[in-house]
Structure formats: C-alpha cells, structure tokens
Amino acid sequence: MTEYNFDEIIDRRHHSSAKWCMVEGDCLPMWVADMDFRSPPSAIEAMQARARHGVFGYTLDPPQLKEAVVERMSRLYDWEITPEDVLFSPGMVLALCAVCRGFGAPGDGVLMQTPVYGSFFKAARANQKYALSIDMNYIADDAHSFHYENDYDAFEKVASEPQTSIHLQCSPQNPAGFLTSRAELETIAEICLRHNVLIIADEIHSDLILEGQHIPIATLSEEIAQNTITMIAPSKTYNLAGLGCSVLIAQNPQLREKLAAALGNISAHVNIMGYAAAYGAYTGGDDWLAQLLVYLKDNRDFAINYIRQHLPSVKTTVPEATYLLWLDMRDLPIKGDLMDFCRETAGVAPSPGTFFGAAYGGFARLNFGCPRAVLAEGLERLRAAVEQLCAPS
C-alpha cells in the first residue's frame, strides 16, 4: 500500500490560493476549510487522463459518477438510492442559494442552529428569505472543553411559525465538529415533518469522521427521506474545492424536479475537470482517505493537548469530525478585536467567530488540516502572543 506524506509542506502562495493569498505577510492562514495536502493520485490521474483527450466542450452529468455515488452511499450507510436521485452542482453554496430561491415563498424563514456555517445566512438573505437562527446550548465539559446541545423547544417554536419553510441542517456540524446522534436527528426530523418544513442536510464533512459514525438524516425513515435534500461533495474530503463539484441527493421526485429547475435557472453546470476529479477520488481514493483520517485525528489531539497545556484560558470543542477546531477565547484579556489580535499580534489567521453567528465574537475556528509543523508553528505563535498579552506590566 502506498504511504502518503501529509507532512510535506507545499508552497501555495504562488498559485492564487485563496487561503494563502488573502492574508498578509507571513501570517499563517488557518481559516477557510481547505487543506494543505496534495489531493489523492486517483483524482489527479483522472484529470490528467481527461486532459489528454484534448476536447473540452459542453458536458453532461457522467452516468458513471452517479453510479459511484450510489455505490458509496450503499457501502457506507446501507442507504439505497438510485442514479435518478443524484444531481450535481458547481459548489455547495450555490446549491444552498438555489434551494433558498427555488423553495418556499419570498419572505419565508430559513431555520438554522448557531453557531453554524456562515454561508447559511448568505444563502437565505440573498434569496428573499429571512435567516431564523437559534443558538444551541453551550455546555462546559470541564475547564478546557465544551460542546453544544440542541434547544428543541426553541427549534419547534420557530419551526411552527407559518413563514418557516426550510431548515438548513449541518451534520457533521461546522464549526463545532460534533456528530448528531440518531435520537437527535429523529427529534429534529419529526419536528420538521410536523410543521411541513423542508430539510436541507449539509453533510459535506460526512467523510471526515475522526471517531464515531455519521448518520445521514435521510436514512432514518422513508417519510423523512421524502422531506429531505442531502448535500455532499468530494471537495472537503479530497481537497478538491477549487474544482466545484457537489452532489445532491433527492429521493422525492417532486423535490428533485424542483431542485433541478432551480439549478437550471441559474445555469449551474459542473465543469469537466470537476466531474473527472470527483470520479477519480470516489473510485480510487479510499486508501488516501484512510491515512488522512489518522493524520487528522493525530493533529486534532496534538492541537487540543497543546492548548490545554500552553493556553489554559482557551477552551475548545473536541471535534468528532472535520479538520476544524472551535475555540472559545472569551477569557483572554484582549482589548479590541479578537481577529486583529490573532492576525496582527500572533500572526495567525483563523476564521472569525462572527462568520458563524452574531453572538460569537469571542470565538474563532482553527483549521488543523495542514502539516503538523505548520500546525505547531501556528499554535506556538498563539502561545507567544497570549503569554505577552498576559505578562505583568
């Protein structure tokens, strides 16, 4: 078996990388959710083979990619779907926007639980909907870590409002990285069914499981499947975000037809190389992914242990999935903006907490999908800055 070198440091500053080129100087980018690892050879070779064909005209959805998605859902989750259930989009955010435009009425509400992926807010507001956010309950585990729990009473109250037509569900959760249990999913799904609220399940991080088991919400029952559109992608899993290919699964033919129309109305077509890379990754990237998950879990444990030892005033989640660590930095005696402190004083650029909800100005999301040496350097920079901040004057 080939051993993949996730310790390799690859220069991305000279290739128009959004992650690396949108920060100044030698500030370490640990923000947007893409990894600093080379994608699996199977994805690269699939693109090379397609490039050698030499003709790049308009393309249709590849049947073999649909079959690969069907096989993958069956193998991973015992979820039996058909190729007809599968649609494609050039990116998850575009698909979220198409859903918010194509379903419900102008002025309807879109229910979401915060903190949550910031593009949920954008998708709702940019498409004539209101973002109806509910803060989950913050639960301290000990002096160093915390997690969130659902507020079902608040969820049902908002779901029961006549104008609420869509629920954007994020599982595995971004930014906190937790998995949602079967019982939790069932409660959420049953509330949505009771109040005729469509479930849009963003499960883009579902391949990046560090411990435990992901449960697609649509697998809970046939009734729930008929009220759900599921969104996944190879982009986060195999580091292919720049190729723009997301997968949408809708088992209800009426929902699927409406979704296809919404995508067609904005000419949402995946490019040839996005299709090729997705097929190559899904059919040949299993060994690469298995080794990646071991590396990411070690990175997670390294980061959490480092923070507990050297940054005791900073609390973290313990993510069961993703390569994202959610930091509660509210106990640091920072005067001014937290992101200014991180970027300008520490030289580290995490994602700002306010991207995930207005109430999270004292939080930050740290991307540990990078070589261990880069992660260690970023954490050391934070430690040095906090030590200087807290030093007696």
Secondary structure, DSSP 4 states (H G I P E B T S, - for coil): -PPP-TT-----TTTT-HHHHTS-TTPEEE-SS--SSPPPHHHHHHHHHHHHH------PPPHHHHHHHHHHHHHHH-----GGGEEEES-HHHHHHHHHHHSS-TT-EEEEEES--THHHHHHHTTT-EEEEEEPEEEE-SSSBEEEE--HHHHHHHHTSTTEEEEEEESS-TTT-PPPPHHHHHHHHHHHHHTT-EEEEE-TTTT-BSSS----GGGS-HHHHTTEEEEE-HHHHHT-GGG--EEEE--SHHHHHHHHHHHHHTT----HHHHHHHHHHHHH-HHHHHHHHHHHHHHHHHHHHHHHHH-TT-EE---SBSSEEEEE-TTS---S-HHHIIIIII-EEEEEGGGG-TT-TTEEEEE--S-HHHHHHHHHHHHHHHHHHHS--
